[in-house]
Amino acid sequence: MATTEVWDNDDNLVIKFGTERSKQPRAGEVRTAGAVQTITMDVDFSDVLNNAPGAGFDVDSDVGGNFDSFSGFQAFIPANALVTRSTFYALTDWADSAGTMDIDIGTYQKDGTAITADGLHSAILEAELDAGDLHVGDGGHIGADIGANDAYIVIEDTAAATLSSGTARLVVEYIPQLA
């Protein structure tokens, strides 16, 4: 059985030896012609944490057993970018056991500090997420500058519902700050 060894060398670069399977990225930046750039993220109901930010975090920085920040390998909206549009398209029906689902999609700094927890989409309800439904972003970031920090995307269910199904595609369009 193969083992994987991981360590930091003298230059603080991560060195890995052994076998390790690659993972598909959660989100990626799509290069387009012109000024508008796009981040596309496929979302599964199991990615959305109940009543706690986390769908998107990939580092447990305080070693407390929960992901609470970002590694920097995730797609992000660059500092001072202008967010022009965000859409959340339900690919399949979303459901929870109590019918109380309330999804916010917002932005966080790399260290896990909230910029605006519902800055892209606010209060998406279960009735708005049947297969084929499109939710247009209504948060405070839409049509506004993202702020002075890179903005990582987090999706959370603020109603603490028990989600049981649903897939969607999130598309965020922005214009980077021109130098």
N, C-alpha and C positions, 0 to 999 in steps of 0.2 A: 504494500500500500504506500502510495506516494505521500509525502508531507510537503507542506509549504512553509518556507522560512521567510520572514520579513524582518528587515532591520533598516536603520538609517546609517548611511556611511558618514565619513568625516566631513563631507560637504552638505550634510543633512538632506541627502536625496534618499528616497525610499528604494530599497533593493528587495526584489522578490526572487525566490528560487523555488522551483517545484512546479506542480500543476495547479492551475486555477482556471476556472471557467469564466469567460467574460459575461458581462450582463448588458442587456440592451439599455440604453439611456432612457430615462423617463421623459426627457424633453430635449429638443434640439432647436438650434437656430437655423432658419431657412434663409439662404441668401437670395435676394431678389434684385431686379434691375431698379435703379432709382434709389431714393432716399429711404423708403419704407422697408423695415426689416420685420421678420415674423418669428415668433417662438410658437412651436406646435407641441402640445403635450397630450398623450393618450392617458386617460384616467380610468381606473377601475374602482368600484365601490370600496374594495378592500384597501385602497390607498388613502381613503379619507378617514381621518381620525375623528372619533366622537368627542366633541366638546373640548378638544385640545389641539393647538396647532401641531402639525406634524406631517401632513401629506406633502412631501417634498424634502423635508429634512433628511439628511443622510449621515450625520455625525452625532455621537453621544459625547459632547465636549466635557460634561461634568461627571461622566462615568456613572450616571444615576440610573441607567437601564432604559432610558428613552432617548430617541433621536431628538436633538434640540437645536441644531445648527447645520450649516452647510459646509461641504468639503471644498467647494469652489469648482468642482467638476460638473455641476449642474448648469443648465442654461439660465441666464439672468437678463433682466432689462438693465442696460448700463446707466450709470449715474447721469442725471440731467437729461435723459431721453424724454421725448414727448410721446405719451401713449395715445395713439389715435383710435384704437378700437380693440375690443376683446369680445370673443364669442365662445359660448359653451354649448356644444352640439351633442345632444343625447343620441348615442348610437343604439342603445337598448334601454328598456324601461328601468327607471330607478325606483327602488322601494325600500321601505323600512317597516319593522314590525308594528310600530305605533302610529305611523302616518304623520310624524312630527318633524321630518327631515327639514333642515334649514341650512343650506350650504352657502358659505362665504368664500370668496377667492380673493386673496390679498397678497401683500408683499412684505418681505422681511429682509433685514440685513444679513450678511453672511454669518454673524455671530448669533442669529436667532432672535434679535430684537425686532419687534414689529415696526414696520413703517406705517402701513395702514392695512389692518386685517381684512377689510372688505373693500379695498381700493379698486378692485377690478369688477367684482360682482358681489352684490349684497342680497342676502335672503332669497336664494333660489329654493323654492318649495317643491315638494314631491310632485304636485299636480302640474308643475312646469317642466318635468323631466320624463315625459313619455318618449319612446323611440321616435326620432325624427324632429323633436322639439329643439328650437334654437333660442338660447337665452343671450340677449345682447347685453354687454357689460354696462352697468349703471353706477359703478363706484366712483369715488372722488379722483382717481388717477386718470379717468377717461377724459381726453382733451386737455390734460395738464402735464406739467413737468413731473417726473418721477421723484425728484429730489436729489440730494447731494451724494447718496450712496447707491451702489449697485443693488437692484431689487430682485430677490429670489421669490418665486411664486409658491404660495402655500394654499392648500384647499382644506377646509375644515367644516365639519357639521356642528354648528353651535347649539343644536337642540339635543345633543347627546342621544340621538336616535340610534337604533340598532339597524344599520344598513344591511340589506340582504341581497341586493342585486343592482346592477347598473354599470354601464360603460359610457364614456363620452370623450370628445376631443375638444381641448381648449386651444384657441388660437388667439395670440396677443400680437397686435401690430404696433410698431413704434418707430419713431424717427430719432436716430442717435443725435446727440449734440454735435453740431458742426464746429470744428476747431477754428 
